[in-house]
Amino acid sequence: MKQKIMETIGYIFNGFSIALFIYLQSIIKISDSLQYISYVGWILLFAGVVLIVLSIISLVRNKGAGLIDHGVYKLIRHPMYVGAMLCFLSYFFFCPHWSILLISSANIAVIYWFILQGEEQNIIRFGDTYNHYMKNTPRANLLTGIYKYFKNNLIK
């Protein structure tokens, strides 16, 4: 019960932060010399949304049938959360200000806590199958996951 309350608080914090980002972006003036880094923000936002969408597609197709270890879940164990982290990180590149960095960092920490809680639940739910999955698939490092995928599947 306590964990559910903490999760709910985390989701409320994430949602509130999105509204706060929008508000702060409207009042914080960014130097013209920093405008070019918004392209990095667009790349991170796009990558985050792609991970979230691919995760949702995999979850819907799985229909609760068990552990998902294929598709985007073959690259990383928590693609939806990593996608959300990338989206929160992108806000800093749209509005590079210390307050945005602080809020983004706090949101990324909350999401990482969600990942750790999910890992505990999955170990209980799937047991040794999940332990094996954990050994073969990175938790949240997408670049390592892509490297391992290419190394194991394409380079032979």
LUMVOLO-105840 format. One record per residue (C-alpha): residue in one letter; x, y, z. Coordinates in pm, whole numbers, plus 50000, padded with zeros to 5 digits. Last residue first. Example, Ala and Ser with C-alpha at 12.3 -4.5 7.8 and 13.67 -1.06 7.14 Angstrom:
% LUMVOLO-105840
S:51367:49894:50714
A:51230:49550:50780
This chain:
% LUMVOLO-105840
K:52905:48662:46326
I:52820:49029:46363
L:52448:49071:46306
N:52269:48903:46591
N:52489:48891:46901
K:52708:49197:46838
F:52423:49396:46689
Y:52197:49328:46988
K:52478:49381:47237
Y:52557:49722:47084
I:52190:49822:47082
G:52155:49723:47446
T:52474:49904:47544
L:52344:50220:47374
L:52005:50184:47541
N:52145:50170:47892
A:51831:50125:48104
R:51838:49783:48267
P:52071:49611:48022
T:51957:49275:47883
N:52136:48941:47919
K:52186:48911:48295
M:51849:49071:48372
Y:51670:48829:48139
H:51826:48537:48329
N:51706:48684:48659
Y:51365:48739:48499
T:51333:48373:48404
D:51465:48277:48747
G:51168:48439:48921
F:50893:48583:48699
R:50661:48757:48949
I:50901:48808:49242
I:51187:48918:49017
N:50940:49133:48822
Q:50821:49312:49134
E:51176:49393:49246
E:51266:49514:48896
G:50955:49732:48883
Q:51055:49904:49207
L:51402:49974:49067
I:51254:50114:48746
F:51008:50335:48935
W:51304:50471:49137
Y:51469:50552:48803
I:51154:50742:48708
V:51171:50947:49028
A:51540:51021:48967
I:51465:51129:48609
N:51195:51360:48742
A:51434:51517:48994
S:51696:51565:48723
S:51445:51733:48493
I:51333:51967:48772
L:51692:52065:48856
L:51791:52107:48491
I:51482:52321:48431
S:51572:52542:48728
W:51934:52572:48611
H:51829:52698:48268
P:51872:52553:47922
C:51517:52574:47783
F:51467:52339:47490
F:51780:52145:47582
F:51665:52116:47943
Y:51326:51989:47828
S:51493:51702:47641
L:51598:51540:47970
F:51234:51490:48064
C:51163:51324:47729
L:51476:51108:47756
M:51369:50992:48102
A:51021:50909:47971
G:51174:50696:47695
V:51393:50523:47954
Y:51078:50448:48151
M:50903:50301:47848
P:51214:50108:47745
H:51255:49929:48077
R:51446:49604:48021
I:51662:49732:47738
L:51745:49606:47388
K:51535:49287:47386
Y:51248:49487:47535
V:51242:49690:47211
G:51126:49378:47031
H:51158:49066:47244
D:51187:48985:47611
I:50830:49043:47729
L:50761:48837:48040
G:50415:48688:48052
A:50090:48666:47855
G:49963:49003:47977
K:49821:49088:47634
N:50167:49061:47471
R:50055:49262:47167
V:49939:49548:47390
L:50263:49549:47588
S:50478:49540:47274
I:50284:49828:47116
I:50310:50027:47440
S:50683:49975:47453
L:50726:50079:47089
V:50528:50397:47161
I:50735:50483:47469
L:51065:50415:47293
V:50960:50627:46994
V:50849:50909:47228
G:51187:50910:47400
A:51381:50907:47074
F:51174:51200:46942
L:51220:51397:47265
L:51594:51332:47265
I:51630:51440:46901
W:51410:51746:46955
G:51612:51847:47261
V:51938:51811:47069
Y:51790:52046:46810
S:51708:52286:47095
I:52084:52325:47125
Y:52074:52584:46845
Q:51887:52836:47060
L:52183:52881:47295
S:52342:53177:47111
D:52004:53347:47097
S:52009:53368:47476
I:51714:53208:47647
K:51446:53408:47824
I:51261:53219:48094
I:50891:53312:48115
S:50726:53081:47860
Q:50968:52795:47923
L:50887:52817:48291
Y:50515:52763:48226
I:50564:52470:47991
F:50816:52310:48225
L:50579:52360:48521
A:50299:52181:48336
I:50533:51890:48265
S:50651:51898:48626
F:50298:51861:48759
G:50260:51540:48559
N:50590:51396:48687
F:50507:51495:49047
I:50161:51338:49017
Y:50323:51020:48881
G:50571:51012:49170
I:50297:51076:49429
T:50100:50786:49280
E:50407:50563:49296
M:50467:50660:49660
I:50103:50579:49745
K:50130:50245:49565
Q:50452:50167:49755
K:50282:50243:50089
M:50000:50000:50000
